[in-house]
Amino acid sequence: MTTAAREGGLHSERRRELDFTARDLVAFLVTTFAISWCLLGLLLVWPALQSLSLGPVELPRVLFMVAVWAPAIAGISLVGRRGGKRGLLAFLGRLTMWRTPPQWWAALLLGVPLVFYVGALFKGAPLMPEDGVASLAVAGLFLLILGPVEEIGWRGFALPIMQRRISPLGSSLVLGLIWAVWHVPAFALSGTAQSEWNFWTFAVGTVAASVILTALMNAARGSILVVCLFHYQLINPFWPDAQPWDSVVLVLWAAALVLADPESMLRRNRGVLRVIPSAEPVHELEIER
């Protein structure tokens, strides 16, 4: 057997062992939507659930949390089934990766709040939330373990698979649209922030945020931690309500990223291409389509 044949067999074995396919992506999306929409649908069509509780915890809140965690549940389940314990630990290890270029830390800590303050100025909304610091802190802690967990599935699992087949920008747009549609039941559920917003402006902002999150994750070499933190900043209760102008600012930010580095955003097989990290970058291997 020639060296090239041996290397080809080795590469095929690595693909079977570590890589996920479009079929896995479909399974992820079906599982995510099934969990989320079924649970939120129950809350919408069965009003009696609103009064039930599990001890000191309200049942609707539990169902809502599980619905929000659905992308993470689906992604972790698929990684565990394919990669076993070792693969799952490697995948979850991406939650400990904190190294990213300094400009992205600045964007995370300063840029996101600026989005909301600029948007609030255009909206003419108060720059300081009306709730007290204590209630905002409680809400902030709750949101910290809610929305950011989604990113384990969206950016952690789905995005690398998509970037093997279409460009980072194309992946961002498709995943952002899916992400926006996934939120649809929340617009019909009373008590959610989305119930007071316009879906279409939210969807535009969500797609723009998806572009920014893609650029961030690729710059951070696959870190799920930094995209979780960015997601948290997007829902941080300490920032003013800037809808729909925050969506406008996010679109301008996303466009600036693409114009500043079209090479990284427009070419296929760029960025993070593995769900489970490997010592050998997947872009050095031939990807089966």
PyMOL commands that set and color helices and strands:
alter all, ss='L'
color gray80, all
select helices_A, chain A and resi 3-18+22-45+47-51+59-68+70-96+102-123+133-144+147-163+168-182+184-188+193-196+199-219+224-235+245-260+262-266+282-284
alter helices_A, ss='H'
color red, helices_A
select strands_A, chain A and resi 53-54+57-58
alter strands_A, ss='S'
color yellow, strands_A
deselect
rebuild
show_as cartoon
